[in-house]
Amino acid sequence: MIGRLSGTLLEKNPPAMLIDVGGVGYEVEVPMSTYYELPAVGKAVQLLIHFVVREDAQLLFGFATQTERATFRALLKVNGVGAKVALSVLSALSTDEFFAYVASKDTAAITKVPGIGKKTAERLIVELQDKVDTFRVALPAAGTAATPSSAKAQAEEALLALGYKAAEAKRLIEKNATDDQSVEEMIRAALRSIRL
């Protein structure tokens, strides 16, 4: 599975882009929030990737931050929401705005996103309501300095990605991780404690 791409930006045609990685050109679709952060053509670029394998295609979606990628993945789990709609959400709203609308159950604001009707907006609110705190607190932007608290948040996010509930992930990190550890060490310590 492809989780990240680092290479040279060859083309920018929103929402698609082409990245040269060791002589291989990867076509990647990105939300506009990520597109605005892209360097000039010919410059080095690095993106977090969500890789989709379908019967008729293999698709790459790129994101500037872990929060964007995690939000995209959460959106895909909502019944009736595909990659196109998920990209549309991230192009029209910041993740903070989106989860603020989910938290306040503001269907009118969410239906302003292209491709989302009232029923889909209501479904998004119902299915993502329990994730509001997780996404607004536990997911720092990629590339930020890992202070002890943000390192713990990143470690919690990794456990969430592995399928742990938010409360369990928080408990495992708080109980087993120390402030002087790297994010990877925190994750290992938490997972080791489960096996003991």
C-alpha positions as CSV (number, residue, x, y, z in Angstrom):
1,M,0.0,0.0,0.0
2,I,1.3,3.5,-0.8
3,G,1.1,5.9,2.1
4,R,3.4,8.7,1.0
5,L,5.0,10.0,-2.1
6,S,8.1,12.3,-2.3
7,G,9.3,13.4,-5.7
8,T,9.3,16.2,-8.3
9,L,6.1,18.0,-9.2
10,L,5.7,17.6,-13.0
11,E,2.2,18.9,-13.7
12,K,-0.7,20.7,-11.9
13,N,-4.1,20.4,-13.4
14,P,-6.6,20.7,-10.6
15,P,-7.7,18.5,-9.1
16,A,-5.0,16.2,-10.6
17,M,-1.3,16.4,-10.5
18,L,1.7,14.3,-11.7
19,I,4.6,13.5,-9.4
20,D,7.9,12.0,-10.7
21,V,9.2,9.5,-8.1
22,G,12.4,7.9,-9.3
23,G,11.5,8.1,-12.9
24,V,7.9,6.9,-12.4
25,G,5.1,9.4,-12.9
26,Y,2.2,9.0,-10.4
27,E,-1.1,10.7,-11.1
28,V,-2.6,12.0,-7.8
29,E,-5.9,13.7,-7.2
30,V,-5.9,16.3,-4.4
31,P,-8.5,18.6,-2.7
32,M,-8.1,22.3,-3.4
33,S,-6.9,22.8,0.2
34,T,-3.8,20.7,-0.7
35,Y,-3.6,22.1,-4.2
36,Y,-3.1,25.6,-2.8
37,E,-0.1,24.4,-0.8
38,L,1.7,22.8,-3.7
39,P,5.1,24.2,-4.8
40,A,5.8,25.3,-8.4
41,V,6.2,22.8,-11.2
42,G,9.7,21.4,-11.1
43,K,10.0,21.7,-7.3
44,A,10.2,18.9,-4.7
45,V,6.9,17.8,-3.3
46,Q,5.8,15.4,-0.6
47,L,2.2,14.2,0.0
48,L,0.4,11.7,2.3
49,I,-1.5,9.2,0.1
50,H,-4.7,7.3,0.3
51,F,-4.5,4.4,-2.2
52,V,-7.7,2.9,-3.7
53,V,-7.8,-0.3,-5.7
54,R,-11.0,-0.8,-7.7
55,E,-12.0,-3.4,-10.3
56,D,-11.4,-0.9,-13.1
57,A,-8.7,1.4,-11.6
58,Q,-6.0,2.1,-9.1
59,L,-6.3,5.6,-7.7
60,L,-4.1,7.8,-5.6
61,F,-5.4,10.7,-3.5
62,G,-2.9,13.1,-2.0
63,F,-3.1,15.3,1.1
64,A,-0.9,18.0,2.7
65,T,-1.8,17.0,6.3
66,Q,-2.7,13.9,8.3
67,T,-5.9,15.6,9.4
68,E,-7.0,16.0,5.8
69,R,-6.2,12.4,4.9
70,A,-8.0,11.1,8.0
71,T,-11.0,13.2,7.3
72,F,-11.1,11.9,3.7
73,R,-11.0,8.3,5.0
74,A,-13.8,9.0,7.5
75,L,-15.9,10.5,4.8
76,L,-15.4,7.5,2.6
77,K,-16.9,5.3,5.3
78,V,-20.2,7.2,5.2
79,N,-22.8,5.4,3.2
80,G,-23.3,7.1,-0.2
81,V,-20.1,9.2,0.0
82,G,-17.4,8.4,-2.6
83,A,-14.0,9.9,-3.4
84,K,-15.4,12.7,-5.5
85,V,-17.7,13.9,-2.8
86,A,-15.0,13.6,-0.1
87,L,-12.6,15.6,-2.2
88,S,-15.4,18.2,-2.8
89,V,-15.9,18.5,1.0
90,L,-12.2,19.1,1.6
91,S,-12.0,21.5,-1.3
92,A,-14.9,23.6,-0.1
93,L,-14.3,23.5,3.7
94,S,-11.3,23.3,6.1
95,T,-11.5,20.3,8.3
96,D,-12.1,22.6,11.3
97,E,-15.1,24.2,9.5
98,F,-16.5,20.8,8.4
99,F,-16.4,19.3,11.9
100,A,-17.8,22.5,13.4
101,Y,-20.8,22.1,11.1
102,V,-21.1,18.5,12.0
103,A,-20.9,19.3,15.7
104,S,-23.6,22.0,15.4
105,K,-25.7,19.8,13.1
106,D,-25.7,22.6,10.4
107,T,-27.1,20.8,7.4
108,A,-27.6,24.1,5.5
109,A,-23.8,24.8,5.6
110,I,-22.9,21.3,4.5
111,T,-25.3,21.3,1.6
112,K,-23.5,24.3,0.1
113,V,-20.7,21.8,-0.8
114,P,-21.1,20.7,-4.4
115,G,-22.5,17.2,-4.7
116,I,-24.1,17.1,-1.2
117,G,-27.8,17.2,-0.8
118,K,-29.9,17.4,2.4
119,K,-30.0,13.6,3.0
120,T,-26.3,13.2,2.5
121,A,-25.6,16.1,4.8
122,E,-27.8,14.6,7.5
123,R,-26.1,11.2,7.1
124,L,-22.7,12.9,7.4
125,I,-23.8,14.6,10.7
126,V,-25.2,11.4,12.1
127,E,-22.3,9.1,11.2
128,L,-19.5,11.5,12.0
129,Q,-20.9,13.1,15.2
130,D,-18.9,10.8,17.4
131,K,-15.7,11.6,15.6
132,V,-15.8,15.4,16.1
133,D,-13.6,15.5,19.2
134,T,-11.1,13.0,17.8
135,F,-10.5,15.0,14.6
136,R,-10.4,18.4,16.1
137,V,-8.0,17.4,18.9
138,A,-6.0,14.2,18.1
139,L,-4.8,15.0,14.6
140,P,-2.0,17.6,14.3
141,A,-0.9,18.8,10.9
142,A,1.9,16.9,9.2
143,G,5.3,18.5,9.6
144,T,4.5,20.2,12.9
145,A,7.1,19.9,15.6
146,A,6.3,16.9,17.9
147,T,6.1,18.4,21.3
148,P,5.3,15.8,24.0
149,S,1.5,16.6,23.8
150,S,1.4,16.6,20.0
151,A,3.5,13.4,19.8
152,K,1.0,11.7,22.1
153,A,-1.8,13.0,19.9
154,Q,0.0,11.6,16.8
155,A,0.4,8.2,18.6
156,E,-3.3,8.2,19.5
157,E,-4.2,8.9,15.9
158,A,-2.1,5.9,14.8
159,L,-4.0,3.7,17.2
160,L,-7.3,5.1,15.9
161,A,-6.1,4.2,12.4
162,L,-5.5,0.6,13.6
163,G,-9.1,0.4,14.8
164,Y,-8.9,1.3,18.5
165,K,-11.7,3.4,19.9
166,A,-10.8,7.0,20.9
167,A,-11.1,6.4,24.6
168,E,-9.0,3.2,24.5
169,A,-6.3,4.8,22.3
170,K,-6.0,7.7,24.8
171,R,-5.8,5.4,27.8
172,L,-3.1,3.2,26.2
173,I,-0.9,6.2,25.3
174,E,-1.4,8.0,28.6
175,K,-0.7,4.8,30.6
176,N,2.4,3.6,28.6
177,A,4.0,6.5,26.8
178,T,6.5,9.0,28.3
179,D,7.2,12.5,27.1
180,D,10.8,11.7,26.1
181,Q,9.7,9.1,23.6
182,S,9.3,9.5,19.8
183,V,5.8,8.9,18.3
184,E,7.0,5.5,17.1
185,E,8.3,4.5,20.5
186,M,5.0,5.6,22.1
187,I,3.0,3.4,19.6
188,R,5.3,0.4,20.3
189,A,5.0,0.9,24.0
190,A,1.2,1.0,23.8
191,L,1.0,-2.1,21.6
192,R,3.5,-4.0,23.7
193,S,1.3,-3.4,26.8
194,I,-1.6,-5.1,25.0
195,R,0.4,-8.2,24.3
196,L,1.6,-8.6,27.9
